[in-house]
Amino acid sequence: MAGFPTFADVIVVCVVTTLVTMLAMAALRPVAFAIDLVDRPNERKRHRGEVPLIGGLAILLGMLVAFGFVPDYGQPTLVFVSGCALLCTLGMLDDRFDLSPWARLPVQAAVALVAMYGSGLLVTSLGAPFGGEVIRLEGVAAFLITVVLLVGAINAFNMLDGMDGLAGAMAVVAFAFLGFAAYRDGFAGSVFIAAVGAGSVAGFLVFNIPAVYNRRIRAFMGDAGSTLLGFVLASLCVSVTQVEGSTLSPAAALWFVAMPIYELLWTTIRRLSRGISPFRPDREHFHHLLQDAGFTVGGAFVLYLIVAVTVAAAGALLHDVLRVSDGLQFALFALVGVAVVTLMYRVAVLKAFMPARLLRSETDSL
């Protein structure tokens, strides 16, 4: 693969990553049971039986192997890869020993800082989300915004990971739209990172998507996977929107990762308004609301995916086709967020339009 990658190059990288991740998932399964790296049901987690938490490590291994198949211009820096490995390790420790959020946050912030200095990840422009002039950042402000963005994304995907297939599917949607934007603008490195990310998650989803065929081999990504994906996607957003020659504005990129953002913001607002810690778990995440409204896990997954793809496609339409200003895009993004939150609390009205197999009968359990 020389020069700028062809579509075939991207597909090859994606397929290789998928296969490697699948092999890693199969190999790590017995290891998880041996070291007790499993998820057990409780009052919030209503799955059945012990499920191995190996997805994060398998995704990381798939990425690391796949990076060896891409040209020099497609390989991420050693600092970036080290940050991914550190976050995955921290996540596995959290999966095994249930670490405090206050123990995790300093490490996440440190990874963000190292990524800024070692990989050049820095938010220097917010576009013009409020209309008027473009908001430029420099010095301390640029550093703080970048750290908040990276750490926020890490925890957004962590909050999202509470139902089979959900976090993985949201990641694939984001990788696909961001990868297309990078391909259009000629950013080969970002194209390959998006392809590797999508491929690794696809390999994991074979073992995690809500389906009948994989019930005996089901596995979760755990905090190791959700925090890793949040970091990679946030880094990709920065890479695609902040480099010279980019046509993708920060306001447009928000639409591609809309559901994790809406989940994070609404969860934080909801908990703080009730006087509790934003890190305190509850059963009011979007996927919980869908299941409590009568959707099966598969039904909730399908509906959530439809909403995510629709919102991302709307963002691409507004930016690439209609050429809507940053200010209007940002305003519409906020309005759609309010609409999504409202929909999740009134989602029962959609049951009449859904196939019966995606709905729970009164005798079914969550």
C-alpha positions in Angstrom: 0.0 0.0 0.0 1.8 3.1 -1.3 0.6 6.6 -1.6 -2.9 7.5 -0.4 -4.9 4.4 0.5 -7.5 3.0 -1.8 -10.9 1.8 -0.6 -9.5 -1.8 -1.0 -6.6 -0.9 1.3 -9.0 0.3 4.0 -11.2 -2.8 3.7 -8.1 -5.1 4.0 -7.0 -3.3 7.2 -10.5 -3.5 8.6 -10.9 -7.2 7.9 -7.4 -8.1 9.3 -8.3 -6.2 12.5 -11.6 -8.0 12.8 -10.1 -11.4 12.4 -7.3 -10.7 14.9 -9.8 -9.4 17.5 -12.0 -12.4 17.1 -9.0 -14.8 17.7 -8.1 -12.7 20.7 -11.6 -13.0 22.1 -11.6 -16.7 21.7 -8.2 -17.1 23.3 -8.8 -14.8 26.2 -12.2 -16.3 27.3 -10.7 -19.2 29.5 -8.1 -16.8 30.9 -10.9 -14.5 32.1 -12.6 -17.3 34.1 -9.2 -18.3 35.5 -8.4 -14.9 36.9 -12.0 -14.1 37.8 -12.3 -11.2 35.3 -16.0 -11.7 34.9 -19.1 -9.6 35.3 -21.8 -10.9 37.6 -25.5 -9.9 37.7 -26.8 -7.6 40.4 -29.6 -5.1 41.0 -28.4 -2.9 38.1 -26.8 -5.6 35.8 -29.6 -8.0 34.9 -27.8 -10.3 32.5 -27.6 -14.0 33.2 -24.6 -15.8 34.5 -21.0 -14.8 34.7 -19.7 -13.1 31.5 -16.0 -12.6 30.8 -14.8 -9.0 30.6 -12.2 -9.5 27.8 -13.5 -7.2 25.1 -11.2 -4.3 25.9 -8.0 -6.3 25.8 -9.0 -8.1 22.6 -9.8 -4.8 20.9 -6.5 -3.4 22.0 -4.6 -6.5 20.7 -6.5 -6.3 17.4 -5.5 -2.6 17.0 -1.8 -3.3 17.9 -1.5 -6.1 15.4 -3.3 -4.3 12.6 -1.1 -1.2 13.0 1.7 -3.4 11.8 -0.1 -3.9 8.4 -0.4 -0.2 7.6 2.2 2.1 6.0 4.3 4.5 8.1 1.9 7.4 7.3 -1.0 5.4 8.8 0.7 4.3 12.0 -0.1 6.3 15.2 2.7 7.5 17.5 4.2 5.4 20.2 2.8 7.9 22.8 -0.8 7.4 21.5 -0.4 3.6 21.5 1.0 3.7 25.0 -1.9 5.8 26.2 -4.3 3.3 24.7 -2.5 0.4 26.5 -2.4 2.4 29.8 -6.2 3.1 29.7 -6.9 -0.5 28.8 -4.9 -1.7 31.8 -6.5 0.8 34.1 -9.9 -0.4 32.8 -9.1 -4.0 33.5 -8.0 -3.2 37.0 -11.3 -1.4 37.5 -13.2 -4.4 36.0 -11.5 -6.7 38.4 -11.3 -4.6 41.6 -13.9 -1.9 41.1 -11.7 1.2 41.5 -13.0 4.5 42.7 -13.7 7.1 40.0 -11.4 9.4 41.9 -8.6 6.9 41.4 -9.3 6.6 37.7 -9.7 10.3 36.8 -6.0 11.3 37.5 -4.7 8.5 35.3 -7.1 9.5 32.5 -6.1 13.1 32.8 -2.4 12.1 32.7 -3.0 10.1 29.5 -4.7 13.1 28.0 -1.8 15.4 28.8 0.8 12.9 27.5 -1.2 12.5 24.3 -1.2 16.3 23.8 2.5 16.7 24.3 3.6 13.5 22.5 1.1 13.2 19.7 0.2 16.8 19.0 -3.4 16.4 20.0 -4.6 19.9 20.8 -7.9 21.7 20.3 -7.0 25.1 18.9 -10.3 26.0 17.3 -13.9 25.4 18.3 -15.2 26.8 15.0 -18.0 29.3 15.4 -20.7 27.4 17.4 -22.4 30.7 18.5 -22.1 32.4 15.2 -19.8 35.3 14.5 -16.0 34.8 14.6 -14.2 31.5 15.0 -13.2 30.8 18.6 -9.5 30.3 18.7 -7.7 28.7 21.7 -4.2 28.9 22.8 -2.0 28.3 25.9 -3.8 27.1 29.0 -7.3 27.3 27.5 -6.3 25.0 24.7 -4.8 22.5 27.1 -7.8 22.6 29.5 -10.3 22.1 26.7 -8.4 19.2 25.2 -8.1 17.5 28.6 -11.8 18.0 29.3 -12.7 16.7 25.8 -10.5 13.5 26.1 -11.5 12.7 29.7 -15.1 13.4 29.0 -15.2 11.1 26.0 -13.5 8.4 28.0 -16.3 8.5 30.6 -19.0 9.1 28.1 -18.4 5.6 26.5 -18.0 4.2 30.0 -21.6 5.4 30.9 -22.9 4.1 27.5 -21.6 0.5 28.0 -24.5 -1.1 29.9 -26.2 -3.3 27.3 -25.2 -5.9 24.8 -23.8 -4.4 21.6 -24.5 -0.8 22.5 -21.1 0.8 23.1 -19.6 -1.2 20.3 -22.3 -0.2 17.8 -22.0 3.5 18.7 -18.2 3.3 18.2 -18.6 1.7 14.7 -21.0 4.5 13.7 -18.6 7.2 14.8 -15.6 5.5 13.2 -17.4 5.1 9.9 -18.5 8.8 9.7 -15.2 10.2 11.0 -13.3 7.8 8.7 -15.2 9.0 5.7 -14.5 12.7 6.6 -10.8 11.9 6.9 -10.8 10.1 3.6 -12.5 13.0 1.9 -10.0 15.5 3.3 -6.9 13.3 2.5 -5.8 12.4 6.0 -4.4 8.9 5.5 -3.3 8.4 9.2 -6.8 9.2 10.5 -8.4 6.9 7.8 -6.4 3.9 9.0 -7.1 4.6 12.6 -10.8 4.7 11.9 -10.5 1.5 9.9 -8.6 -0.3 12.6 -11.0 1.0 15.2 -14.0 -0.1 13.3 -12.5 -3.5 12.5 -11.5 -4.2 16.1 -14.9 -3.3 17.4 -16.6 -5.4 14.7 -14.6 -8.4 15.8 -15.7 -7.9 19.4 -19.4 -7.4 18.4 -19.4 -11.0 17.0 -19.3 -12.0 20.7 -21.4 -9.2 22.1 -24.2 -8.2 19.8 -27.6 -9.2 21.1 -28.3 -12.4 19.1 -29.2 -16.1 19.7 -26.1 -17.6 18.1 -23.6 -16.1 20.6 -25.3 -16.6 23.9 -22.8 -19.3 25.0 -19.8 -17.3 24.0 -21.0 -13.9 25.0 -18.4 -11.4 26.4 -18.4 -7.8 27.5 -15.9 -5.1 26.7 -15.8 -3.8 30.3 -14.3 -0.5 31.4 -11.1 -1.6 29.6 -12.9 -1.4 26.3 -15.3 1.5 26.8 -12.5 3.9 28.1 -10.2 2.8 25.3 -12.8 3.5 22.6 -13.7 6.8 24.2 -10.1 7.9 24.0 -9.5 6.7 20.5 -12.6 8.3 19.2 -11.9 11.6 20.9 -8.4 11.6 19.6 -9.7 10.9 16.1 -12.2 13.8 16.4 -9.3 16.1 17.3 -7.1 14.8 14.5 -9.8 15.2 11.9 -11.1 18.6 12.9 -7.9 20.5 14.1 -5.4 19.8 11.4 -4.7 22.2 8.5 -6.8 21.5 5.5 -9.7 19.9 7.4 -13.2 20.7 6.1 -14.9 19.1 9.1 -15.9 21.6 11.7 -16.0 20.7 15.4 -19.7 21.4 15.4 -20.2 18.8 12.6 -18.1 16.2 14.4 -20.4 16.4 17.4 -23.2 14.7 15.4 -21.0 11.6 14.8 -20.7 10.9 18.5 -24.0 12.4 19.5 -25.5 9.6 21.6 -22.5 9.2 24.0 -22.5 13.0 24.4 -26.2 13.2 25.1 -25.9 10.3 27.5 -23.0 11.9 29.4 -24.6 15.4 29.6 -28.0 14.2 30.6 -26.6 11.8 33.2 -24.5 14.5 34.7 -27.3 17.1 34.8 -29.8 14.5 36.2 -27.6 13.4 39.0 -26.3 16.8 40.0 -29.9 18.2 40.0 -30.8 15.5 42.5 -27.8 16.4 44.7 -25.9 13.1 44.0 -22.5 12.4 42.5 -22.4 12.2 38.7 -20.4 9.0 39.2 -23.1 7.3 41.3 -24.7 4.6 39.2 -28.4 4.4 38.6 -30.9 2.8 36.2 -31.9 5.8 34.1 -29.5 5.5 31.3 -31.1 5.5 27.9 -30.8 1.8 27.4 -32.4 1.2 30.9 -35.4 3.4 29.9 -35.8 1.5 26.7 -35.8 -1.8 28.5 -38.1 -0.6 31.3 -40.5 0.7 28.6 -41.0 -2.9 27.4 -38.3 -3.4 24.7 -36.1 -6.5 24.7 -32.4 -6.1 24.7 -32.4 -6.6 21.0 -35.3 -4.2 20.5 -33.5 -1.5 22.6 -30.3 -2.1 20.6 -32.1 -1.7 17.2 -33.9 1.4 18.2 -30.8 3.0 19.8 -28.8 2.2 16.6 -31.5 3.7 14.4 -31.5 6.9 16.4 -27.6 7.1 16.4 -27.3 6.5 12.6 -30.1 9.0 11.9 -28.5 11.7 14.0 -25.1 11.1 12.5 -26.5 11.2 9.0 -28.4 14.4 9.7 -25.1 16.0 10.8 -23.4 14.9 7.6 -26.3 16.3 5.6 -26.3 19.6 7.4 -22.5 20.0 7.0 -21.6 18.4 3.6 -24.8 19.0 1.6 -26.7 21.9 3.0 -23.5 23.8 4.1 -25.2 25.0 7.3 -23.3 27.4 9.5 -21.5 26.2 12.7 -23.9 28.3 14.8 -27.0 26.7 13.3 -25.5 23.2 13.5 -24.7 23.6 17.1 -28.2 25.0 17.9 -29.8 22.1 16.1 -27.5 19.6 17.8 -28.7 21.0 21.2 -32.4 20.8 20.2 -32.0 17.3 18.9 -30.4 16.4 22.3 -33.5 17.7 24.1 -35.7 15.7 21.7 -33.7 12.5 22.2 -33.9 12.8 26.0 -37.6 13.4 25.8 -38.1 10.5 23.4 -36.3 8.1 25.8 -38.7 9.0 28.6 -41.7 8.6 26.3 -40.4 5.8 24.2 -43.3 3.5 25.0 -45.4 5.3 22.3 -43.1 3.8 19.7 -44.0 0.2 20.7 -46.9 0.1 18.3 -44.6 0.6 15.4 -42.1 -2.1 16.4 -42.1 -5.8 15.5 -43.4 -8.0 18.3 -40.1 -9.9 18.5 -38.4 -6.7 19.6 -40.8 -6.3 22.6 -41.0 -8.1 25.9 -44.1 -10.0 26.8 -45.5 -9.4 30.3 -44.0 -12.8 31.5 -40.5 -12.0 30.3 -37.9 -10.7 32.7 -35.5 -7.9 32.0 
